[in-house]
């Protein structure tokens, strides 16, 4: 049995976050936590170990997430073609299949030697 992944969803619309959370939870994919406002998102970032963070539209979260959890993978869903420092950037209009496929890639464990490993 695979361990469940910890996924944080950050956005402004509770309806979109709940729909996305429901889709991931019905696939038995991971444990989703979602946050709408900044204080609750910061509290979750500090208190738990996350595998992936999905940000809806607000790219300003990327540096905050990198500072709080440097090993966490970040996916940004946005409307424009703004360059970002996230691991993956998709359009909001992407199909659910594309989004879930990207999440599977982001959650896959890296194999091979660890960076800065023992010599």
Residue pairs with C-beta under 8 A, 6 or more apart in sequence:
4 28
4 29
4 30
4 31
5 29
5 30
5 31
5 51
5 52
5 107
6 30
6 31
6 33
6 48
6 49
6 50
6 51
6 52
7 24
7 29
7 30
7 31
7 32
7 33
7 50
7 51
7 52
7 53
7 54
7 103
8 32
8 33
8 34
8 35
8 41
8 44
8 45
8 50
8 52
8 53
8 54
9 17
9 20
9 21
9 32
9 33
9 34
9 35
9 53
9 54
9 56
10 34
10 35
10 41
10 53
10 54
10 55
10 56
10 58
10 61
11 17
11 34
11 36
11 55
11 56
11 57
11 58
12 36
12 56
12 57
12 58
13 36
13 56
14 34
14 36
16 56
17 34
17 36
17 56
18 34
20 32
20 34
20 54
20 99
21 32
21 34
23 96
23 100
24 30
24 32
24 100
24 103
25 31
25 32
27 100
29 100
29 103
30 51
30 52
30 107
33 44
33 48
35 41
35 44
41 61
42 64
42 68
44 50
45 53
45 64
45 65
45 68
45 69
46 68
49 69
50 69
50 72
51 72
51 73
51 106
51 107
52 72
52 73
52 74
52 75
52 103
52 106
52 107
53 61
53 65
53 69
53 72
53 73
53 74
53 75
54 75
54 76
54 77
54 103
55 61
55 62
55 65
55 74
55 75
55 76
55 77
55 86
56 77
56 78
56 92
57 77
57 78
57 79
57 92
59 76
59 78
59 82
59 84
59 86
62 74
62 76
62 84
62 85
62 86
63 85
65 72
65 74
66 72
66 74
66 85
73 87
73 88
73 106
73 107
74 86
74 87
74 88
75 86
75 87
75 88
75 89
75 90
75 99
75 102
75 103
75 106
76 84
76 86
76 88
76 89
76 90
77 90
77 91
77 92
77 94
77 99
78 84
78 89
78 91
78 92
79 91
79 92
87 106
88 102
88 105
88 106
90 98
90 99
90 102
